[in-house]
Amino acid sequence: MRFRDAVRVLFVGIVVASSFVVASGYMSAEASSSSADGRPTFDAAPRDGITVVATDSNTWMGKAGDGPRARAELVAFAPDGSVMYYNDTHTRYWDVDPVKGTETTVEYVAADHLNASECHATEPCTRNVVERVNLTTGEVTRLYGRITPGKHSTRWHDADRVDEDSIAIADIAQDRVYVVNTTSGLIEWEWDAQSDYSTASGGPYPEDWTHLNDVEVLADGTIMASLRNQDQVVFLDRETGLVENRTLGEDGAHDIIYEQHNPDYINSSNGGPAVLVGDSENNRVVEYQREEGEWVRSWTWQDARMQWPRDADRMPNGHTLITDSNGNRVFEINEEGEVVWSVDVAFPYESERLNTGDESSGGPSAAEANLGEASGGGDGNGEGSAGESGGQVVADREETGLLDRAWAVVRGLLPGRTANGLMYVTPVWMGGPEVLALGAIVLTLLVWLVCEAYWSSWSASVHKPVSLSRRK
């Protein structure tokens, strides 16, 4: 066999094998994604307690006319693993919190994309709502809502209960946190990020400056908020404003946290002060312990599949419930960092295990539960400054396939936002292996084309016909 033919056979083999990986991923998703009524199907194992999941979007095709990634859902899994509640009436679902004093009632934040005519404007807009639902009866009550311009960086991602009458809103649209009385509709307090931050920080102003994506009201009344684009978790005193010496992270210091989501505060009675956070662009979950006025990284978890995690809740038993958005799963790990429960859910944003406390309020800190030592990762003593790892779990499970590991290597070579941005724009059924296989197909075809062009030009120059002419 000639050298060229051998190379062509190699190219064909790579394309066929890679196409098989992509096709298998698509067919597997098609076979298991929808029931007869068009709703997604889920394969959740039994687990103590009800698990509620809010998804940013769940299918590539979406609802008719809405385009890619336009369908989202709020789904609750019963202890036996069955779906006890399902709703996909909103365009996006974000935060979900248990309602204190109830067994099966939650409050959530959702968004609806409206066209220009619905907005009575020349451009599309978004209706942001905070609603309450009884998962048993299905009764839904709207508590509060506002319309913001555009569709993207104006959608609220979080709200948190202050008291029976008031809620705190993480207002991405206006880069602020505010407390509103849901009975009167009046704003009782607000903090504008411009009062403490320059518009030169974070993202582009005004399009997506802070991307303020989370708010949590602490037991002492302090409000913790996440400025995603400033890579910071801040603490706000309702009398004096920003508490400067408590800020976790630094703009551009990506080794600490990098465009994080859903930070949870663990108080002193549970081994804190500590903050557990989805370190999204670093593709990991981290926890920081407050020691002598400094934030010290005390725990880290990631595995080969993890891609853009956006929520982690510490439960009373020391387990951690993780929402892995581009990994398309919600899963629970034990104190040793082993996955003990998992369900595949397309593009989830946040999850909550009911009756374990709101967010991570009912669980111990990593230091209190000795998670670093139990995992066998890192030194487990929590020493070091912010950006240095204490207890660290980097899962390397037997079930992780060769392509998963290959993708983990490729992902590690790419900047965090590049890899996660790639996963965000690809169809939701495509995981890391499928993206890697598709890249192999494109690269192989390009190289093959170049080779064929080179071989063709080389042959033409060698076999150029001789021109004969008769002398006069």
C-alpha positions as CSV (number, residue, x, y, z in Angstrom):
1,M,0.0,0.0,0.0
2,R,1.3,3.4,-1.0
3,F,2.0,5.9,1.7
4,R,-0.8,8.2,0.6
5,D,-3.3,5.4,0.6
6,A,-2.3,4.4,4.2
7,V,-2.8,8.0,5.3
8,R,-6.2,8.1,3.7
9,V,-7.2,4.9,5.5
10,L,-6.1,6.5,8.7
11,F,-8.1,9.6,8.1
12,V,-11.2,7.5,7.2
13,G,-10.7,5.5,10.4
14,I,-10.5,8.6,12.6
15,V,-13.6,10.2,10.9
16,V,-15.7,6.9,11.2
17,A,-14.7,6.3,14.9
18,S,-15.4,9.9,15.9
19,S,-18.7,10.0,14.0
20,F,-19.7,6.8,15.9
21,V,-19.0,8.6,19.2
22,V,-21.1,11.6,18.2
23,A,-23.9,9.5,16.8
24,S,-24.0,7.3,19.9
25,G,-24.2,10.3,22.1
26,Y,-27.1,11.7,20.1
27,M,-29.0,8.5,19.8
28,S,-28.6,7.8,23.5
29,A,-30.0,11.2,24.4
30,E,-32.9,10.8,21.9
31,A,-33.8,7.4,23.3
32,S,-33.9,8.5,26.9
33,S,-34.8,12.2,26.8
34,S,-38.5,12.3,26.2
35,S,-41.6,10.5,27.3
36,A,-44.8,10.1,25.2
37,D,-46.1,13.5,26.2
38,G,-42.8,15.2,25.1
39,R,-41.5,15.7,28.6
40,P,-37.9,14.6,29.4
41,T,-37.6,11.3,31.3
42,F,-35.3,10.9,34.3
43,D,-33.6,7.9,35.8
44,A,-33.2,8.8,39.5
45,A,-32.3,6.3,42.1
46,P,-34.1,6.3,45.5
47,R,-32.7,8.8,48.0
48,D,-33.9,10.0,51.4
49,G,-35.7,13.3,51.0
50,I,-37.2,15.3,48.1
51,T,-34.7,16.7,45.6
52,V,-35.8,19.8,43.7
53,V,-33.9,20.9,40.6
54,A,-34.3,24.1,38.6
55,T,-32.8,24.1,35.1
56,D,-31.6,27.0,33.0
57,S,-32.7,25.1,29.8
58,N,-32.8,21.4,28.8
59,T,-33.1,20.8,25.1
60,W,-31.3,21.9,22.0
61,M,-34.5,22.4,20.0
62,G,-36.5,24.0,22.8
63,K,-40.2,25.0,22.5
64,A,-41.5,25.7,19.0
65,G,-40.3,29.0,17.8
66,D,-38.1,29.8,20.8
67,G,-34.8,28.5,19.4
68,P,-31.9,26.7,21.0
69,R,-31.9,25.9,24.7
70,A,-35.3,27.6,25.2
71,R,-37.0,24.9,27.3
72,A,-36.4,24.8,31.0
73,E,-38.0,23.0,34.0
74,L,-38.6,22.8,37.7
75,V,-38.6,19.1,38.7
76,A,-38.9,17.4,42.0
77,F,-37.8,13.8,42.7
78,A,-39.6,11.9,45.4
79,P,-37.6,9.7,47.8
80,D,-38.3,6.7,45.6
81,G,-36.7,8.4,42.6
82,S,-39.9,9.1,40.8
83,V,-40.9,12.5,39.5
84,M,-43.4,14.0,41.9
85,Y,-43.6,17.5,40.3
86,Y,-42.8,18.9,36.9
87,N,-43.3,22.3,35.4
88,D,-41.8,23.8,32.2
89,T,-44.1,26.8,31.7
90,H,-41.3,29.4,32.1
91,T,-38.4,30.1,29.7
92,R,-35.8,29.8,32.5
93,Y,-35.7,28.6,36.1
94,W,-33.0,29.7,38.5
95,D,-32.9,29.7,42.3
96,V,-35.1,27.4,44.3
97,D,-35.5,27.5,48.2
98,P,-37.6,25.6,50.7
99,V,-40.3,27.5,52.5
100,K,-39.7,27.5,56.2
101,G,-42.3,25.5,58.2
102,T,-43.5,23.4,55.2
103,E,-42.6,20.0,54.0
104,T,-43.1,20.2,50.2
105,T,-43.4,23.9,49.4
106,V,-40.6,25.9,47.7
107,E,-40.1,29.4,46.3
108,Y,-38.2,29.9,43.0
109,V,-37.1,32.5,40.6
110,A,-38.0,32.2,36.9
111,A,-37.9,34.2,33.7
112,D,-40.1,34.5,30.6
113,H,-38.8,35.9,27.4
114,L,-41.3,38.3,25.8
115,N,-41.4,39.6,22.3
116,A,-41.4,43.3,21.5
117,S,-45.2,43.5,21.1
118,E,-45.6,41.8,24.5
119,C,-43.2,44.4,26.0
120,H,-45.0,47.3,24.3
121,A,-41.6,48.2,23.0
122,T,-39.3,47.9,19.9
123,E,-37.1,45.3,21.5
124,P,-37.7,42.0,23.4
125,C,-37.8,42.0,27.2
126,T,-37.9,39.6,30.1
127,R,-40.5,39.0,32.8
128,N,-38.7,38.0,36.1
129,V,-40.9,36.4,38.7
130,V,-40.6,35.0,42.2
131,E,-43.2,32.3,42.7
132,R,-44.2,29.7,45.4
133,V,-45.4,26.2,44.6
134,N,-46.7,23.4,46.7
135,L,-45.1,20.4,45.1
136,T,-47.8,18.1,46.4
137,T,-50.9,20.0,45.2
138,G,-49.2,21.9,42.3
139,E,-50.7,25.2,43.5
140,V,-48.6,28.2,42.3
141,T,-48.7,31.7,43.8
142,R,-46.8,34.6,42.3
143,L,-45.1,36.7,45.0
144,Y,-43.4,39.4,43.0
145,G,-42.3,40.2,39.5
146,R,-40.8,42.9,37.3
147,I,-40.0,43.3,33.6
148,T,-36.4,44.1,32.5
149,P,-35.1,45.0,29.0
150,G,-33.4,42.4,26.8
151,K,-33.1,38.7,27.3
152,H,-29.7,37.9,28.7
153,S,-27.8,39.8,31.3
154,T,-31.0,41.3,32.8
155,R,-32.6,38.1,34.1
156,W,-32.7,37.7,37.9
157,H,-31.0,34.5,39.1
158,D,-31.7,34.7,42.8
159,A,-34.0,35.9,45.6
160,D,-33.9,35.1,49.3
161,R,-36.4,35.5,52.0
162,V,-35.7,38.3,54.6
163,D,-38.9,37.8,56.6
164,E,-42.5,36.9,56.1
165,D,-43.2,40.0,54.1
166,S,-39.9,40.9,52.4
167,I,-37.4,39.3,50.0
168,A,-34.0,40.3,48.8
169,I,-33.4,40.4,45.0
170,A,-30.1,39.9,43.2
171,D,-30.8,42.4,40.4
172,I,-28.5,41.7,37.5
173,A,-30.3,44.3,35.3
174,Q,-29.3,47.2,37.6
175,D,-26.3,45.8,39.3
176,R,-27.8,46.0,42.7
177,V,-29.2,44.1,45.7
178,Y,-32.5,45.3,47.0
179,V,-35.1,44.3,49.6
180,V,-38.7,44.6,48.6
181,N,-41.9,44.2,50.6
182,T,-44.0,41.8,48.5
183,T,-47.3,43.1,50.0
184,S,-46.8,46.8,49.3
185,G,-44.3,46.4,46.4
186,L,-42.2,49.1,48.0
187,I,-38.4,48.9,48.1
188,E,-37.2,48.9,51.7
189,W,-33.4,48.9,51.1
190,E,-30.9,48.7,48.3
191,W,-27.2,48.6,47.6
192,D,-25.9,49.8,44.2
193,A,-22.6,48.2,43.2
194,Q,-21.5,51.6,41.8
195,S,-21.3,52.9,45.3
196,D,-18.2,50.7,45.9
197,Y,-17.0,49.5,42.5
198,S,-15.7,51.2,39.4
199,T,-17.2,50.4,36.1
200,A,-13.7,49.6,34.9
201,S,-13.9,46.4,37.0
202,G,-15.7,43.2,36.1
203,G,-17.4,42.8,32.7
204,P,-18.4,45.4,30.1
205,Y,-20.5,48.3,31.3
206,P,-23.5,48.5,31.0
207,E,-24.1,45.4,29.0
208,D,-23.0,42.9,31.7
209,W,-21.0,44.7,34.3
210,T,-21.3,42.7,37.6
211,H,-23.6,39.9,36.6
212,L,-24.8,39.9,40.3
213,N,-26.2,36.4,40.4
214,D,-26.8,35.5,44.0
215,V,-28.0,36.9,47.3
216,E,-28.3,35.3,50.7
217,V,-29.6,36.8,53.9
218,L,-27.5,35.6,56.9
219,A,-28.9,35.0,60.4
220,D,-27.5,38.3,61.7
221,G,-29.2,40.3,58.9
222,T,-26.0,40.7,56.9
223,I,-26.6,40.1,53.1
224,M,-24.0,38.1,51.2
225,A,-24.0,38.6,47.4
226,S,-22.1,37.2,44.4
227,L,-20.5,39.7,41.9
228,R,-19.7,37.1,39.3
229,N,-17.8,39.3,36.9
230,Q,-15.7,40.8,39.7
231,D,-14.8,37.2,40.9
232,Q,-16.0,38.2,44.4
233,V,-18.4,37.3,47.1
234,V,-19.3,40.4,49.2
235,F,-20.9,41.0,52.5
236,L,-23.4,43.9,52.9
237,D,-24.4,45.6,56.1
238,R,-27.9,47.2,55.8
239,E,-26.7,50.2,57.8
240,T,-23.2,50.8,56.5
241,G,-23.0,49.1,53.1
242,L,-20.1,47.0,51.9
243,V,-18.1,45.3,54.6
244,E,-14.7,45.6,52.8
245,N,-12.6,43.4,55.0
246,R,-14.9,40.3,54.5
247,T,-14.8,40.1,50.7
248,L,-13.9,36.7,49.3
249,G,-12.0,36.9,46.1
250,E,-10.4,39.6,43.9
251,D,-11.2,40.9,40.5
252,G,-9.1,38.8,38.0
253,A,-7.5,36.6,40.8
254,H,-8.9,33.4,39.1
255,D,-6.9,31.0,41.3
256,I,-9.3,32.0,44.2
257,I,-12.6,31.9,42.5
258,Y,-13.4,32.5,38.8
259,E,-16.9,33.8,37.9
260,Q,-18.6,31.9,40.7
261,H,-22.2,31.0,41.3
262,N,-24.4,30.3,44.3
263,P,-22.0,30.9,47.3
264,D,-23.5,29.4,50.5
265,Y,-22.6,30.7,54.0
266,I,-21.9,28.2,56.8
267,N,-22.2,29.8,60.2
268,S,-20.0,29.4,63.3
269,S,-22.3,27.0,65.0
270,N,-21.7,24.5,62.1
271,G,-17.9,25.0,62.1
272,G,-17.7,28.3,60.1
273,P,-17.6,31.0,59.1
274,A,-17.1,29.3,55.8
275,V,-18.3,29.8,52.2
276,L,-19.1,26.9,49.9
277,V,-19.2,28.0,46.3
278,G,-19.5,26.7,42.7
279,D,-16.2,27.9,41.3
280,S,-17.7,27.7,37.8
281,E,-15.0,28.7,35.3
282,N,-12.4,26.6,37.3
283,N,-14.7,23.6,36.9
284,R,-14.7,22.8,40.6
285,V,-16.5,23.2,43.9
286,V,-14.5,25.0,46.7
287,E,-14.9,26.0,50.3
288,Y,-13.2,28.8,52.1
289,Q,-12.8,29.0,55.9
290,R,-12.5,32.3,57.7
291,E,-9.3,32.2,59.8
292,E,-7.7,35.2,61.6
293,G,-9.4,37.6,59.3
294,E,-8.5,35.8,56.1
295,W,-10.3,33.4,53.8
296,V,-8.4,30.1,53.6
297,R,-9.3,27.4,51.1
298,S,-10.3,24.3,53.1
299,W,-11.8,21.9,50.5
300,T,-11.9,21.3,46.8
301,W,-13.8,18.8,44.7
302,Q,-13.8,18.0,41.0
303,D,-13.8,15.1,38.6
304,A,-13.2,14.6,34.8
305,R,-16.8,15.2,33.9
306,M,-17.3,18.3,35.9
307,Q,-18.0,21.3,33.6
308,W,-19.2,24.6,34.9
309,P,-20.8,23.7,38.3
310,R,-23.1,26.4,39.5
311,D,-24.4,25.2,42.9
312,A,-23.2,23.1,45.9
313,D,-25.1,22.5,49.2
314,R,-23.6,21.0,52.3
315,M,-26.2,18.7,54.0
316,P,-26.4,17.9,57.7
317,N,-24.8,14.4,57.2
318,G,-21.7,16.0,55.7
319,H,-22.6,15.1,52.2
320,T,-22.6,17.7,49.4
321,L,-25.2,18.1,46.7
322,I,-23.7,19.4,43.5
323,T,-25.3,20.9,40.4
324,D,-23.0,20.5,37.4
325,S,-24.5,22.6,34.6
326,N,-22.5,21.6,31.6
327,G,-21.9,18.2,33.1
328,N,-25.7,17.8,32.8
329,R,-26.2,16.2,36.2
330,V,-27.1,16.7,39.8
331,F,-25.2,14.4,42.2
332,E,-24.4,13.8,45.9
333,I,-21.0,13.0,47.2
334,N,-20.2,11.6,50.7
335,E,-17.4,12.7,53.1
336,E,-14.8,10.7,51.2
337,G,-15.7,12.5,47.9
338,E,-17.4,9.4,46.4
339,V,-20.6,9.9,44.3
340,V,-23.4,8.1,46.2
341,W,-26.4,9.4,44.1
342,S,-26.7,11.0,40.7
343,V,-29.4,11.9,38.2
344,D,-28.8,13.2,34.6
345,V,-30.6,16.5,34.1
346,A,-29.9,18.7,31.1
347,F,-28.3,22.0,32.0
348,P,-29.4,22.4,35.7
349,Y,-28.8,25.6,37.5
350,E,-29.6,24.9,41.2
351,S,-30.8,22.0,43.3
352,E,-32.1,21.7,46.8
353,R,-32.6,18.7,49.1
354,L,-35.7,19.5,51.2
355,N,-35.6,19.3,55.0
356,T,-31.9,19.7,55.2
357,G,-31.9,23.4,55.7
358,D,-32.0,26.3,53.2
359,E,-28.9,26.0,50.9
360,S,-26.0,24.9,53.2
361,S,-27.4,26.3,56.4
362,G,-28.0,22.9,57.9
363,G,-24.6,21.3,57.1
364,P,-21.1,21.4,58.6
365,S,-18.1,23.2,57.2
366,A,-15.4,21.0,55.6
367,A,-13.2,21.7,58.6
368,E,-15.9,20.7,61.0
369,A,-16.6,17.4,59.1
370,N,-12.9,16.8,58.4
371,L,-13.7,16.4,54.7
372,G,-10.2,17.1,53.6
373,E,-8.7,14.4,55.8
374,A,-11.5,12.0,55.1
375,S,-11.0,12.4,51.3
376,G,-7.3,11.6,51.5
377,G,-6.6,14.6,49.2
378,G,-4.3,17.5,50.1
379,D,-3.0,17.9,53.6
380,G,-6.4,18.2,55.1
381,N,-5.4,20.8,57.6
382,G,-6.8,23.8,55.8
383,E,-3.5,25.8,56.1
384,G,-2.5,28.3,53.5
385,S,-3.9,31.5,52.2
386,A,-6.8,32.1,49.7
387,G,-5.9,30.5,46.4
388,E,-3.9,27.7,48.1
389,S,-5.6,24.3,48.6
390,G,-6.2,22.6,51.9
391,G,-8.2,19.4,51.7
392,Q,-8.6,18.5,48.0
393,V,-10.5,15.8,46.2
394,V,-9.8,15.2,42.6
395,A,-12.0,12.3,41.8
396,D,-10.6,9.7,39.4
397,R,-13.2,7.0,39.4
398,E,-13.1,3.7,37.6
399,E,-16.2,4.5,35.7
400,T,-14.6,7.6,34.1
401,G,-14.1,6.6,30.4
402,L,-11.0,7.1,28.2
403,L,-12.7,9.9,26.3
404,D,-13.8,11.6,29.5
405,R,-10.2,11.6,30.7
406,A,-9.0,12.9,27.3
407,W,-11.6,15.7,27.5
408,A,-10.4,16.5,31.0
409,V,-6.8,16.9,29.6
410,V,-8.0,19.1,26.7
411,R,-10.2,21.1,29.0
412,G,-7.2,21.7,31.3
413,L,-5.2,23.1,28.4
414,L,-7.9,25.6,27.5
415,P,-8.8,28.8,29.4
416,G,-11.7,28.1,31.7
417,R,-14.1,30.4,29.8
418,T,-13.2,29.0,26.4
419,A,-14.0,25.4,27.4
420,N,-17.2,26.3,29.2
421,G,-18.3,28.7,26.5
422,L,-17.8,25.9,24.0
423,M,-20.0,23.5,26.0
424,Y,-22.6,26.2,26.5
425,V,-23.2,26.8,22.7
426,T,-23.1,23.1,21.7
427,P,-26.3,21.0,21.8
428,V,-27.1,19.9,25.3
429,W,-26.8,16.2,24.5
430,M,-23.1,16.8,23.7
431,G,-20.8,16.1,26.6
432,G,-17.0,16.4,26.6
433,P,-16.4,13.2,24.7
434,E,-18.8,14.2,21.9
435,V,-17.3,17.7,21.6
436,L,-13.8,16.1,21.5
437,A,-15.0,13.6,18.8
438,L,-16.6,16.4,16.7
439,G,-13.3,18.4,17.0
440,A,-11.4,15.4,15.8
441,I,-13.7,15.1,12.7
442,V,-13.3,18.7,11.8
443,L,-9.5,18.7,12.3
444,T,-9.1,15.5,10.4
445,L,-11.1,16.7,7.4
446,L,-9.1,19.9,7.3
447,V,-5.8,18.1,7.4
448,W,-7.0,15.6,4.8
449,L,-8.1,18.5,2.5
450,V,-4.7,20.1,2.9
451,C,-2.9,16.8,2.2
452,E,-4.9,16.2,-0.9
453,A,-4.3,19.7,-2.2
454,Y,-0.5,19.3,-1.6
455,W,-0.4,15.8,-3.2
456,S,-2.3,17.1,-6.2
457,S,0.0,20.1,-6.7
458,W,3.1,18.0,-6.2
459,S,1.9,15.4,-8.7
460,A,1.1,18.1,-11.2
461,S,4.6,19.6,-10.9
462,V,6.3,16.2,-11.3
463,H,4.2,15.0,-14.2
464,K,3.9,18.3,-16.0
465,P,3.7,17.4,-19.7
466,V,6.6,18.2,-21.9
467,S,5.9,20.8,-24.5
468,L,7.4,20.2,-28.0
469,S,7.7,22.7,-30.8
470,R,9.1,22.4,-34.4
471,R,12.0,24.7,-35.2
472,K,11.6,26.8,-38.3
